[in-house]
Amino acid sequence: MEDALTPFPLHPGPWDLATALNETGRVARSNAVELGQPSPGNLGGLAVHFAPLVSLLLYLCGDGADYERRERPHPKRTKLGWRLFPADKPTTWDVGRWGQDRRSHPGSAIPRWSR
């Protein structure tokens, strides 16, 4: 289960990321009390870890995102009806300047513009 992805709700609003994480913690604490579960502490300290992820997510959702749009999977007809099957393997997406830098310098793990 250590390799599983864990969804993490984020409560956006007219505040910064640390406040949004603290709001998530407040809701989690109230739910934990109702369910008799252990309560999480202050989540605002996670902002430094979440900031790059939120930034990437907002960039990808924006109109000007620079990435190659891939074709969506197509349903396959089976004996039990139409089904979508998972991909055979993960794919790597080159996103923005970092992807462009990696294409031009394939051996470099860190893009030139962030060194």
Biopython code that builds the backbone (N, CA, C, O; Angstrom):
import numpy as np
from Bio.PDB.StructureBuilder import StructureBuilder

atoms = [
    (1, "MET", "N", (0.818, -1.188, 0.000)),
    (1, "MET", "CA", (0.000, 0.000, 0.000)),
    (1, "MET", "C", (0.869, 1.263, 0.000)),
    (1, "MET", "O", (0.363, 2.353, -0.268)),
    (2, "GLU", "N", (2.164, 1.135, 0.296)),
    (2, "GLU", "CA", (3.051, 2.296, 0.335)),
    (2, "GLU", "C", (3.177, 2.955, -1.032)),
    (2, "GLU", "O", (3.430, 4.158, -1.110)),
    (3, "ASP", "N", (3.004, 2.188, -2.120)),
    (3, "ASP", "CA", (3.142, 2.733, -3.466)),
    (3, "ASP", "C", (1.860, 3.376, -3.970)),
    (3, "ASP", "O", (1.850, 3.950, -5.059)),
    (4, "ALA", "N", (0.786, 3.293, -3.208)),
    (4, "ALA", "CA", (-0.504, 3.800, -3.663)),
    (4, "ALA", "C", (-0.527, 5.327, -3.636)),
    (4, "ALA", "O", (0.149, 5.959, -2.824)),
    (5, "LEU", "N", (-1.302, 5.894, -4.520)),
    (5, "LEU", "CA", (-1.513, 7.335, -4.513)),
    (5, "LEU", "C", (-2.558, 7.666, -3.458)),
    (5, "LEU", "O", (-3.553, 6.954, -3.323)),
    (6, "THR", "N", (-2.341, 8.720, -2.726)),
    (6, "THR", "CA", (-3.274, 9.141, -1.695)),
    (6, "THR", "C", (-3.903, 10.461, -2.107)),
    (6, "THR", "O", (-3.192, 11.451, -2.282)),
    (7, "PRO", "N", (-5.215, 10.497, -2.265)),
    (7, "PRO", "CA", (-5.839, 11.786, -2.589)),
    (7, "PRO", "C", (-5.736, 12.729, -1.393)),
    (7, "PRO", "O", (-5.823, 12.303, -0.241)),
    (8, "PHE", "N", (-5.552, 13.999, -1.683)),
    (8, "PHE", "CA", (-5.420, 14.985, -0.625)),
    (8, "PHE", "C", (-6.277, 16.181, -0.995)),
    (8, "PHE", "O", (-5.934, 16.921, -1.917)),
    (9, "PRO", "N", (-7.394, 16.385, -0.291)),
    (9, "PRO", "CA", (-8.247, 17.530, -0.631)),
    (9, "PRO", "C", (-7.554, 18.833, -0.259)),
    (9, "PRO", "O", (-6.808, 18.907, 0.718)),
    (10, "LEU", "N", (-7.818, 19.843, -1.051)),
    (10, "LEU", "CA", (-7.264, 21.163, -0.791)),
    (10, "LEU", "C", (-8.417, 22.154, -0.858)),
    (10, "LEU", "O", (-9.183, 22.156, -1.821)),
    (11, "HIS", "N", (-8.542, 22.989, 0.155)),
    (11, "HIS", "CA", (-9.646, 23.933, 0.232)),
    (11, "HIS", "C", (-9.187, 25.299, -0.284)),
    (11, "HIS", "O", (-8.662, 26.108, 0.482)),
    (12, "PRO", "N", (-9.384, 25.557, -1.585)),
    (12, "PRO", "CA", (-8.943, 26.846, -2.137)),
    (12, "PRO", "C", (-9.873, 27.966, -1.696)),
    (12, "PRO", "O", (-11.024, 27.733, -1.329)),
    (13, "GLY", "N", (-9.366, 29.144, -1.738)),
    (13, "GLY", "CA", (-10.145, 30.323, -1.371)),
    (13, "GLY", "C", (-9.281, 31.553, -1.537)),
    (13, "GLY", "O", (-8.214, 31.492, -2.146)),
    (14, "PRO", "N", (-9.740, 32.671, -0.996)),
    (14, "PRO", "CA", (-8.960, 33.911, -1.127)),
    (14, "PRO", "C", (-7.825, 33.972, -0.101)),
    (14, "PRO", "O", (-7.672, 34.986, 0.580)),
    (15, "TRP", "N", (-7.038, 32.918, 0.021)),
    (15, "TRP", "CA", (-5.944, 32.848, 0.984)),
    (15, "TRP", "C", (-4.778, 32.101, 0.365)),
    (15, "TRP", "O", (-4.873, 31.603, -0.756)),
    (16, "ASP", "N", (-3.674, 32.025, 1.100)),
    (16, "ASP", "CA", (-2.480, 31.362, 0.578)),
    (16, "ASP", "C", (-2.571, 29.850, 0.775)),
    (16, "ASP", "O", (-3.519, 29.341, 1.374)),
    (17, "LEU", "N", (-1.572, 29.150, 0.263)),
    (17, "LEU", "CA", (-1.569, 27.686, 0.283)),
    (17, "LEU", "C", (-1.512, 27.141, 1.712)),
    (17, "LEU", "O", (-2.194, 26.165, 2.026)),
    (18, "ALA", "N", (-0.716, 27.753, 2.570)),
    (18, "ALA", "CA", (-0.628, 27.282, 3.959)),
    (18, "ALA", "C", (-1.986, 27.361, 4.652)),
    (18, "ALA", "O", (-2.353, 26.458, 5.403)),
    (19, "THR", "N", (-2.729, 28.432, 4.405)),
    (19, "THR", "CA", (-4.060, 28.573, 4.995)),
    (19, "THR", "C", (-5.013, 27.527, 4.423)),
    (19, "THR", "O", (-5.835, 26.970, 5.151)),
    (20, "ALA", "N", (-4.905, 27.260, 3.121)),
    (20, "ALA", "CA", (-5.744, 26.225, 2.499)),
    (20, "ALA", "C", (-5.453, 24.863, 3.121)),
    (20, "ALA", "O", (-6.375, 24.087, 3.369)),
    (21, "LEU", "N", (-4.181, 24.566, 3.373)),
    (21, "LEU", "CA", (-3.822, 23.295, 4.015)),
    (21, "LEU", "C", (-4.320, 23.248, 5.452)),
    (21, "LEU", "O", (-4.780, 22.203, 5.913)),
    (22, "ASN", "N", (-4.234, 24.361, 6.163)),
    (22, "ASN", "CA", (-4.765, 24.396, 7.532)),
    (22, "ASN", "C", (-6.275, 24.183, 7.538)),
    (22, "ASN", "O", (-6.806, 23.536, 8.441)),
    (23, "GLU", "N", (-6.969, 24.724, 6.539)),
    (23, "GLU", "CA", (-8.423, 24.500, 6.420)),
    (23, "GLU", "C", (-8.706, 23.022, 6.164)),
    (23, "GLU", "O", (-9.660, 22.469, 6.712)),
    (24, "THR", "N", (-7.884, 22.383, 5.335)),
    (24, "THR", "CA", (-8.011, 20.948, 5.102)),
    (24, "THR", "C", (-7.838, 20.190, 6.417)),
    (24, "THR", "O", (-8.589, 19.260, 6.710)),
    (25, "GLY", "N", (-6.841, 20.597, 7.208)),
    (25, "GLY", "CA", (-6.611, 19.956, 8.510)),
    (25, "GLY", "C", (-7.769, 20.164, 9.460)),
    (25, "GLY", "O", (-8.131, 19.257, 10.208)),
    (26, "ARG", "N", (-8.365, 21.373, 9.438)),
    (26, "ARG", "CA", (-9.510, 21.654, 10.317)),
    (26, "ARG", "C", (-10.674, 20.734, 9.989)),
    (26, "ARG", "O", (-11.300, 20.174, 10.889)),
    (27, "VAL", "N", (-10.964, 20.577, 8.701)),
    (27, "VAL", "CA", (-12.063, 19.694, 8.284)),
    (27, "VAL", "C", (-11.724, 18.242, 8.633)),
    (27, "VAL", "O", (-12.585, 17.492, 9.092)),
    (28, "ALA", "N", (-10.468, 17.853, 8.415)),
    (28, "ALA", "CA", (-10.059, 16.475, 8.736)),
    (28, "ALA", "C", (-10.177, 16.199, 10.230)),
    (28, "ALA", "O", (-10.596, 15.116, 10.639)),
    (29, "ARG", "N", (-9.803, 17.185, 11.042)),
    (29, "ARG", "CA", (-9.914, 17.001, 12.498)),
    (29, "ARG", "C", (-11.368, 16.840, 12.926)),
    (29, "ARG", "O", (-11.673, 15.997, 13.770)),
    (30, "SER", "N", (-12.264, 17.636, 12.356)),
    (30, "SER", "CA", (-13.671, 17.512, 12.751)),
    (30, "SER", "C", (-14.229, 16.168, 12.305)),
    (30, "SER", "O", (-15.029, 15.562, 13.018)),
    (31, "ASN", "N", (-13.816, 15.700, 11.136)),
    (31, "ASN", "CA", (-14.262, 14.378, 10.679)),
    (31, "ASN", "C", (-13.656, 13.271, 11.527)),
    (31, "ASN", "O", (-14.322, 12.277, 11.815)),
    (32, "ALA", "N", (-12.399, 13.432, 11.931)),
    (32, "ALA", "CA", (-11.738, 12.409, 12.748)),
    (32, "ALA", "C", (-12.429, 12.269, 14.104)),
    (32, "ALA", "O", (-12.588, 11.160, 14.612)),
    (33, "VAL", "N", (-12.835, 13.390, 14.682)),
    (33, "VAL", "CA", (-13.531, 13.352, 15.977)),
    (33, "VAL", "C", (-14.838, 12.578, 15.830)),
    (33, "VAL", "O", (-15.161, 11.732, 16.665)),
    (34, "GLU", "N", (-15.593, 12.871, 14.764)),
    (34, "GLU", "CA", (-16.862, 12.170, 14.533)),
    (34, "GLU", "C", (-16.659, 10.669, 14.352)),
    (34, "GLU", "O", (-17.477, 9.871, 14.809)),
    (35, "LEU", "N", (-15.566, 10.281, 13.685)),
    (35, "LEU", "CA", (-15.315, 8.871, 13.391)),
    (35, "LEU", "C", (-14.473, 8.178, 14.457)),
    (35, "LEU", "O", (-14.234, 6.973, 14.374)),
    (36, "GLY", "N", (-14.025, 8.930, 15.454)),
    (36, "GLY", "CA", (-13.205, 8.339, 16.507)),
    (36, "GLY", "C", (-11.826, 7.942, 16.020)),
    (36, "GLY", "O", (-11.261, 6.957, 16.495)),
    (37, "GLN", "N", (-11.283, 8.688, 15.089)),
    (37, "GLN", "CA", (-9.967, 8.389, 14.522)),
    (37, "GLN", "C", (-8.943, 9.395, 15.034)),
    (37, "GLN", "O", (-9.310, 10.449, 15.553)),
    (38, "PRO", "N", (-7.639, 9.066, 14.887)),
    (38, "PRO", "CA", (-6.613, 10.036, 15.293)),
    (38, "PRO", "C", (-6.721, 11.309, 14.446)),
    (38, "PRO", "O", (-7.075, 11.257, 13.269)),
    (39, "SER", "N", (-6.417, 12.417, 15.050)),
    (39, "SER", "CA", (-6.573, 13.712, 14.407)),
    (39, "SER", "C", (-5.238, 14.207, 13.865)),
    (39, "SER", "O", (-4.223, 14.126, 14.557)),
    (40, "PRO", "N", (-5.224, 14.731, 12.607)),
    (40, "PRO", "CA", (-3.971, 15.267, 12.062)),
    (40, "PRO", "C", (-3.600, 16.576, 12.746)),
    (40, "PRO", "O", (-4.461, 17.286, 13.265)),
    (41, "GLY", "N", (-2.321, 16.880, 12.738)),
    (41, "GLY", "CA", (-1.851, 18.134, 13.332)),
    (41, "GLY", "C", (-1.994, 19.280, 12.344)),
    (41, "GLY", "O", (-2.830, 19.241, 11.441)),
    (42, "ASN", "N", (-1.169, 20.299, 12.530)),
    (42, "ASN", "CA", (-1.178, 21.477, 11.672)),
    (42, "ASN", "C", (-0.579, 21.095, 10.314)),
    (42, "ASN", "O", (0.556, 20.622, 10.250)),
    (43, "LEU", "N", (-1.328, 21.296, 9.241)),
    (43, "LEU", "CA", (-0.867, 20.920, 7.909)),
    (43, "LEU", "C", (-0.224, 22.079, 7.151)),
    (43, "LEU", "O", (0.298, 21.877, 6.054)),
    (44, "GLY", "N", (-0.251, 23.280, 7.708)),
    (44, "GLY", "CA", (0.307, 24.446, 7.024)),
    (44, "GLY", "C", (1.779, 24.298, 6.689)),
    (44, "GLY", "O", (2.258, 24.884, 5.718)),
    (45, "GLY", "N", (2.498, 23.522, 7.481)),
    (45, "GLY", "CA", (3.926, 23.302, 7.233)),
    (45, "GLY", "C", (4.203, 22.519, 5.963)),
    (45, "GLY", "O", (5.330, 22.516, 5.468)),
    (46, "LEU", "N", (3.187, 21.856, 5.430)),
    (46, "LEU", "CA", (3.364, 21.090, 4.190)),
    (46, "LEU", "C", (3.358, 21.978, 2.953)),
    (46, "LEU", "O", (3.615, 21.496, 1.850)),
    (47, "ALA", "N", (3.071, 23.265, 3.117)),
    (47, "ALA", "CA", (2.945, 24.172, 1.972)),
    (47, "ALA", "C", (4.211, 24.176, 1.125)),
    (47, "ALA", "O", (4.135, 24.247, -0.101)),
    (48, "VAL", "N", (5.363, 24.102, 1.760)),
    (48, "VAL", "CA", (6.619, 24.129, 1.010)),
    (48, "VAL", "C", (6.733, 22.897, 0.090)),
    (48, "VAL", "O", (7.361, 22.973, -0.966)),
    (49, "HIS", "N", (6.134, 21.773, 0.485)),
    (49, "HIS", "CA", (6.163, 20.560, -0.335)),
    (49, "HIS", "C", (5.068, 20.573, -1.398)),
    (49, "HIS", "O", (5.257, 20.054, -2.498)),
    (50, "PHE", "N", (3.933, 21.164, -1.069)),
    (50, "PHE", "CA", (2.802, 21.180, -1.994)),
    (50, "PHE", "C", (2.907, 22.271, -3.058)),
    (50, "PHE", "O", (2.336, 22.129, -4.139)),
    (51, "ALA", "N", (3.623, 23.352, -2.774)),
    (51, "ALA", "CA", (3.674, 24.503, -3.681)),
    (51, "ALA", "C", (4.090, 24.124, -5.106)),
    (51, "ALA", "O", (3.424, 24.555, -6.047)),
    (52, "PRO", "N", (5.165, 23.333, -5.315)),
    (52, "PRO", "CA", (5.525, 22.992, -6.694)),
    (52, "PRO", "C", (4.465, 22.132, -7.384)),
    (52, "PRO", "O", (4.260, 22.248, -8.593)),
    (53, "LEU", "N", (3.795, 21.275, -6.624)),
    (53, "LEU", "CA", (2.771, 20.410, -7.208)),
    (53, "LEU", "C", (1.542, 21.218, -7.619)),
    (53, "LEU", "O", (0.983, 21.006, -8.695)),
    (54, "VAL", "N", (1.129, 22.138, -6.760)),
    (54, "VAL", "CA", (-0.022, 22.984, -7.072)),
    (54, "VAL", "C", (0.316, 23.888, -8.258)),
    (54, "VAL", "O", (-0.523, 24.119, -9.128)),
    (55, "SER", "N", (1.534, 24.390, -8.285)),
    (55, "SER", "CA", (1.967, 25.244, -9.386)),
    (55, "SER", "C", (1.908, 24.480, -10.708)),
    (55, "SER", "O", (1.411, 25.004, -11.705)),
    (56, "LEU", "N", (2.412, 23.248, -10.721)),
    (56, "LEU", "CA", (2.370, 22.426, -11.931)),
    (56, "LEU", "C", (0.931, 22.126, -12.337)),
    (56, "LEU", "O", (0.597, 22.193, -13.520)),
    (57, "LEU", "N", (0.084, 21.799, -11.380)),
    (57, "LEU", "CA", (-1.320, 21.505, -11.676)),
    (57, "LEU", "C", (-2.014, 22.722, -12.277)),
    (57, "LEU", "O", (-2.733, 22.595, -13.268)),
    (58, "LEU", "N", (-1.808, 23.890, -11.695)),
    (58, "LEU", "CA", (-2.427, 25.102, -12.234)),
    (58, "LEU", "C", (-1.893, 25.422, -13.631)),
    (58, "LEU", "O", (-2.644, 25.880, -14.492)),
    (59, "TYR", "N", (-0.607, 25.183, -13.856)),
    (59, "TYR", "CA", (-0.022, 25.411, -15.179)),
    (59, "TYR", "C", (-0.665, 24.479, -16.211)),
    (59, "TYR", "O", (-1.045, 24.920, -17.295)),
    (60, "LEU", "N", (-0.784, 23.199, -15.875)),
    (60, "LEU", "CA", (-1.352, 22.224, -16.811)),
    (60, "LEU", "C", (-2.819, 22.508, -17.111)),
    (60, "LEU", "O", (-3.295, 22.212, -18.207)),
    (61, "CYS", "N", (-3.538, 23.078, -16.146)),
    (61, "CYS", "CA", (-4.952, 23.376, -16.349)),
    (61, "CYS", "C", (-5.160, 24.704, -17.072)),
    (61, "CYS", "O", (-6.274, 25.001, -17.503)),
    (62, "GLY", "N", (-4.117, 25.497, -17.210)),
    (62, "GLY", "CA", (-4.237, 26.807, -17.851)),
    (62, "GLY", "C", (-4.359, 26.700, -19.361)),
    (62, "GLY", "O", (-4.034, 25.671, -19.953)),
    (63, "ASP", "N", (-4.832, 27.772, -19.972)),
    (63, "ASP", "CA", (-5.001, 27.810, -21.426)),
    (63, "ASP", "C", (-3.673, 27.775, -22.166)),
    (63, "ASP", "O", (-3.601, 27.227, -23.266)),
    (64, "GLY", "N", (-2.626, 28.344, -21.592)),
    (64, "GLY", "CA", (-1.348, 28.436, -22.296)),
    (64, "GLY", "C", (-0.379, 27.314, -21.978)),
    (64, "GLY", "O", (0.813, 27.448, -22.253)),
    (65, "ALA", "N", (-0.847, 26.213, -21.409)),
    (65, "ALA", "CA", (0.050, 25.115, -21.038)),
    (65, "ALA", "C", (0.751, 24.563, -22.271)),
    (65, "ALA", "O", (0.126, 24.325, -23.305)),
    (66, "ASP", "N", (2.067, 24.363, -22.144)),
    (66, "ASP", "CA", (2.892, 23.896, -23.253)),
    (66, "ASP", "C", (3.210, 22.414, -23.054)),
    (66, "ASP", "O", (4.223, 22.061, -22.452)),
    (67, "TYR", "N", (2.338, 21.563, -23.564)),
    (67, "TYR", "CA", (2.614, 20.129, -23.554)),
    (67, "TYR", "C", (1.871, 19.489, -24.715)),
    (67, "TYR", "O", (0.886, 20.028, -25.221)),
    (68, "GLU", "N", (2.360, 18.342, -25.119)),
    (68, "GLU", "CA", (1.759, 17.628, -26.237)),
    (68, "GLU", "C", (0.520, 16.888, -25.738)),
    (68, "GLU", "O", (0.607, 15.999, -24.890)),
    (69, "ARG", "N", (-0.631, 17.273, -26.280)),
    (69, "ARG", "CA", (-1.867, 16.599, -25.878)),
    (69, "ARG", "C", (-1.892, 15.196, -26.475)),
    (69, "ARG", "O", (-1.723, 15.015, -27.681)),
    (70, "ARG", "N", (-2.102, 14.224, -25.625)),
    (70, "ARG", "CA", (-2.145, 12.821, -26.072)),
    (70, "ARG", "C", (-3.580, 12.425, -26.377)),
    (70, "ARG", "O", (-4.530, 13.005, -25.850)),
    (71, "GLU", "N", (-3.714, 11.442, -27.225)),
    (71, "GLU", "CA", (-5.040, 10.936, -27.557)),
    (71, "GLU", "C", (-5.594, 10.160, -26.367)),
    (71, "GLU", "O", (-4.879, 9.395, -25.720)),
    (72, "ARG", "N", (-6.862, 10.367, -26.096)),
    (72, "ARG", "CA", (-7.495, 9.637, -24.993)),
    (72, "ARG", "C", (-7.702, 8.175, -25.397)),
    (72, "ARG", "O", (-7.814, 7.869, -26.584)),
    (73, "PRO", "N", (-7.755, 7.268, -24.407)),
    (73, "PRO", "CA", (-7.977, 5.859, -24.739)),
    (73, "PRO", "C", (-9.367, 5.642, -25.346)),
    (73, "PRO", "O", (-10.314, 6.367, -25.042)),
    (74, "HIS", "N", (-9.462, 4.656, -26.184)),
    (74, "HIS", "CA", (-10.732, 4.327, -26.814)),
    (74, "HIS", "C", (-11.288, 3.053, -26.191)),
    (74, "HIS", "O", (-10.525, 2.131, -25.904)),
    (75, "PRO", "N", (-12.595, 2.981, -25.977)),
    (75, "PRO", "CA", (-13.185, 1.751, -25.434)),
    (75, "PRO", "C", (-13.012, 0.598, -26.408)),
    (75, "PRO", "O", (-13.035, 0.782, -27.625)),
    (76, "LYS", "N", (-12.838, -0.593, -25.849)),
    (76, "LYS", "CA", (-12.708, -1.819, -26.649)),
    (76, "LYS", "C", (-13.955, -2.670, -26.438)),
    (76, "LYS", "O", (-14.476, -2.768, -25.328)),
    (77, "ARG", "N", (-14.413, -3.270, -27.505)),
    (77, "ARG", "CA", (-15.581, -4.139, -27.403)),
    (77, "ARG", "C", (-15.137, -5.498, -26.855)),
    (77, "ARG", "O", (-14.207, -6.111, -27.378)),
    (78, "THR", "N", (-15.807, -5.959, -25.805)),
    (78, "THR", "CA", (-15.532, -7.272, -25.224)),
    (78, "THR", "C", (-16.840, -8.065, -25.188)),
    (78, "THR", "O", (-17.897, -7.546, -25.550)),
    (79, "LYS", "N", (-16.765, -9.298, -24.760)),
    (79, "LYS", "CA", (-17.978, -10.122, -24.661)),
    (79, "LYS", "C", (-18.971, -9.546, -23.658)),
    (79, "LYS", "O", (-20.178, -9.762, -23.767)),
    (80, "LEU", "N", (-18.443, -8.807, -22.678)),
    (80, "LEU", "CA", (-19.290, -8.238, -21.638)),
    (80, "LEU", "C", (-19.667, -6.785, -21.926)),
    (80, "LEU", "O", (-20.235, -6.118, -21.061)),
    (81, "GLY", "N", (-19.366, -6.290, -23.111)),
    (81, "GLY", "CA", (-19.682, -4.909, -23.458)),
    (81, "GLY", "C", (-18.410, -4.093, -23.661)),
    (81, "GLY", "O", (-17.310, -4.643, -23.716)),
    (82, "TRP", "N", (-18.570, -2.792, -23.771)),
    (82, "TRP", "CA", (-17.441, -1.894, -23.995)),
    (82, "TRP", "C", (-16.668, -1.687, -22.702)),
    (82, "TRP", "O", (-17.262, -1.530, -21.635)),
    (83, "ARG", "N", (-15.309, -1.687, -22.800)),
    (83, "ARG", "CA", (-14.456, -1.486, -21.628)),
    (83, "ARG", "C", (-13.272, -0.613, -21.974)),
    (83, "ARG", "O", (-12.800, -0.596, -23.111)),
    (84, "LEU", "N", (-12.801, 0.110, -20.977)),
    (84, "LEU", "CA", (-11.540, 0.843, -21.091)),
    (84, "LEU", "C", (-10.485, 0.044, -20.344)),
    (84, "LEU", "O", (-10.714, -0.391, -19.215)),
    (85, "PHE", "N", (-9.334, -0.149, -20.966)),
    (85, "PHE", "CA", (-8.260, -0.901, -20.336)),
    (85, "PHE", "C", (-7.137, 0.052, -19.934)),
    (85, "PHE", "O", (-6.907, 1.058, -20.605)),
    (86, "PRO", "N", (-6.431, -0.261, -18.834)),
    (86, "PRO", "CA", (-5.326, 0.605, -18.417)),
    (86, "PRO", "C", (-4.176, 0.533, -19.418)),
    (86, "PRO", "O", (-4.054, -0.425, -20.182)),
    (87, "ALA", "N", (-3.340, 1.562, -19.396)),
    (87, "ALA", "CA", (-2.178, 1.594, -20.285)),
    (87, "ALA", "C", (-1.202, 0.482, -19.915)),
    (87, "ALA", "O", (-1.156, 0.034, -18.769)),
    (88, "ASP", "N", (-0.424, 0.046, -20.900)),
    (88, "ASP", "CA", (0.575, -0.998, -20.652)),
    (88, "ASP", "C", (1.684, -0.513, -19.731)),
    (88, "ASP", "O", (2.212, -1.275, -18.922)),
    (89, "LYS", "N", (2.034, 0.775, -19.864)),
    (89, "LYS", "CA", (3.104, 1.336, -19.049)),
    (89, "LYS", "C", (2.870, 2.830, -18.896)),
    (89, "LYS", "O", (2.141, 3.426, -19.690)),
    (90, "PRO", "N", (3.483, 3.446, -17.880)),
    (90, "PRO", "CA", (3.356, 4.905, -17.723)),
    (90, "PRO", "C", (4.053, 5.624, -18.873)),
    (90, "PRO", "O", (4.977, 5.084, -19.482)),
    (91, "THR", "N", (3.616, 6.821, -19.163)),
    (91, "THR", "CA", (4.269, 7.632, -20.181)),
    (91, "THR", "C", (4.839, 8.885, -19.530)),
    (91, "THR", "O", (4.340, 9.355, -18.507)),
    (92, "THR", "N", (5.877, 9.409, -20.134)),
    (92, "THR", "CA", (6.506, 10.628, -19.660)),
    (92, "THR", "C", (6.061, 11.771, -20.543)),
    (92, "THR", "O", (6.100, 11.669, -21.769)),
    (93, "TRP", "N", (5.641, 12.853, -19.927)),
    (93, "TRP", "CA", (5.212, 14.039, -20.672)),
    (93, "TRP", "C", (6.265, 15.117, -20.496)),
    (93, "TRP", "O", (6.687, 15.402, -19.376)),
    (94, "ASP", "N", (6.686, 15.714, -21.592)),
    (94, "ASP", "CA", (7.566, 16.874, -21.532)),
    (94, "ASP", "C", (6.689, 18.104, -21.407)),
    (94, "ASP", "O", (5.860, 18.377, -22.274)),
    (95, "VAL", "N", (6.875, 18.844, -20.325)),
    (95, "VAL", "CA", (5.995, 19.977, -20.027)),
    (95, "VAL", "C", (6.804, 21.272, -19.999)),
    (95, "VAL", "O", (7.803, 21.372, -19.286)),
    (96, "GLY", "N", (6.371, 22.254, -20.773)),
    (96, "GLY", "CA", (6.955, 23.592, -20.743)),
    (96, "GLY", "C", (8.432, 23.615, -21.058)),
    (96, "GLY", "O", (8.942, 22.790, -21.815)),
    (97, "ARG", "N", (9.113, 24.586, -20.457)),
    (97, "ARG", "CA", (10.544, 24.759, -20.716)),
    (97, "ARG", "C", (11.345, 23.582, -20.208)),
    (97, "ARG", "O", (12.358, 23.224, -20.810)),
    (98, "TRP", "N", (10.918, 22.967, -19.109)),
    (98, "TRP", "CA", (11.658, 21.832, -18.576)),
    (98, "TRP", "C", (11.684, 20.703, -19.592)),
    (98, "TRP", "O", (12.737, 20.115, -19.835)),
    (99, "GLY", "N", (10.531, 20.390, -20.193)),
    (99, "GLY", "CA", (10.472, 19.348, -21.210)),
    (99, "GLY", "C", (11.312, 19.695, -22.414)),
    (99, "GLY", "O", (11.990, 18.831, -22.969)),
    (100, "GLN", "N", (11.277, 20.949, -22.825)),
    (100, "GLN", "CA", (12.072, 21.390, -23.959)),
    (100, "GLN", "C", (13.557, 21.240, -23.640)),
    (100, "GLN", "O", (14.335, 20.807, -24.490)),
    (101, "ASP", "N", (13.950, 21.594, -22.428)),
    (101, "ASP", "CA", (15.343, 21.465, -22.021)),
    (101, "ASP", "C", (15.770, 20.005, -21.984)),
    (101, "ASP", "O", (16.880, 19.672, -22.399)),
    (102, "ARG", "N", (14.902, 19.139, -21.495)),
    (102, "ARG", "CA", (15.248, 17.710, -21.431)),
    (102, "ARG", "C", (15.379, 17.121, -22.824)),
    (102, "ARG", "O", (16.206, 16.237, -23.049)),
    (103, "ARG", "N", (14.561, 17.607, -23.771)),
    (103, "ARG", "CA", (14.685, 17.109, -25.144)),
    (103, "ARG", "C", (16.015, 17.530, -25.751)),
    (103, "ARG", "O", (16.630, 16.763, -26.491)),
    (104, "SER", "N", (16.464, 18.746, -25.445)),
    (104, "SER", "CA", (17.713, 19.225, -26.022)),
    (104, "SER", "C", (18.946, 18.726, -25.267)),
    (104, "SER", "O", (20.040, 18.705, -25.832)),
    (105, "HIS", "N", (18.792, 18.320, -23.995)),
    (105, "HIS", "CA", (19.888, 17.781, -23.181)),
    (105, "HIS", "C", (19.398, 16.524, -22.467)),
    (105, "HIS", "O", (19.146, 16.566, -21.263)),
    (106, "PRO", "N", (19.256, 15.396, -23.186)),
    (106, "PRO", "CA", (18.617, 14.217, -22.599)),
    (106, "PRO", "C", (19.320, 13.636, -21.376)),
    (106, "PRO", "O", (18.669, 12.976, -20.567)),
    (107, "GLY", "N", (20.619, 13.854, -21.210)),
    (107, "GLY", "CA", (21.315, 13.284, -20.067)),
    (107, "GLY", "C", (21.148, 14.079, -18.797)),
    (107, "GLY", "O", (21.518, 13.605, -17.723)),
    (108, "SER", "N", (20.600, 15.275, -18.889)),
    (108, "SER", "CA", (20.495, 16.150, -17.735)),
    (108, "SER", "C", (19.178, 15.935, -17.002)),
    (108, "SER", "O", (18.107, 16.040, -17.598)),
    (109, "ALA", "N", (19.259, 15.635, -15.704)),
    (109, "ALA", "CA", (18.042, 15.448, -14.922)),
    (109, "ALA", "C", (17.492, 16.787, -14.430)),
    (109, "ALA", "O", (16.298, 16.903, -14.155)),
    (110, "ILE", "N", (18.364, 17.803, -14.317)),
    (110, "ILE", "CA", (17.929, 19.111, -13.832)),
    (110, "ILE", "C", (17.975, 20.087, -14.997)),
    (110, "ILE", "O", (19.009, 20.216, -15.652)),
    (111, "PRO", "N", (16.879, 20.769, -15.262)),
    (111, "PRO", "CA", (16.883, 21.704, -16.371)),
    (111, "PRO", "C", (17.886, 22.827, -16.159)),
    (111, "PRO", "O", (18.123, 23.239, -15.023)),
    (112, "ARG", "N", (18.474, 23.326, -17.236)),
    (112, "ARG", "CA", (19.487, 24.378, -17.157)),
    (112, "ARG", "C", (18.959, 25.626, -16.483)),
    (112, "ARG", "O", (19.676, 26.251, -15.701)),
    (113, "TRP", "N", (17.707, 26.010, -16.769)),
    (113, "TRP", "CA", (17.187, 27.270, -16.267)),
    (113, "TRP", "C", (16.923, 27.262, -14.772)),
    (113, "TRP", "O", (16.670, 28.318, -14.193)),
    (114, "SER", "N", (16.977, 26.062, -14.110)),
    (114, "SER", "CA", (16.737, 26.039, -12.661)),
    (114, "SER", "C", (18.009, 25.798, -11.870)),
    (114, "SER", "O", (17.958, 25.706, -10.643)),
    (115, "ARG", "N", (19.150, 25.691, -12.539)),
    (115, "ARG", "CA", (20.400, 25.432, -11.814)),
    (115, "ARG", "C", (20.921, 26.682, -11.191)),
    (115, "ARG", "O", (21.965, 26.659, -10.540)),
]
sb = StructureBuilder()
sb.init_structure("model")
sb.init_model(0)
sb.init_chain("A")
sb.init_seg("    ")
for serial, (resi, resn, name, xyz) in enumerate(atoms, 1):
    if name == "N":
        sb.init_residue(resn, " ", resi, " ")
    sb.init_atom(name, np.array(xyz, "f"), 0.0, 1.0, " ", f" {name:<3s}", serial, name[0])
structure = sb.get_structure()
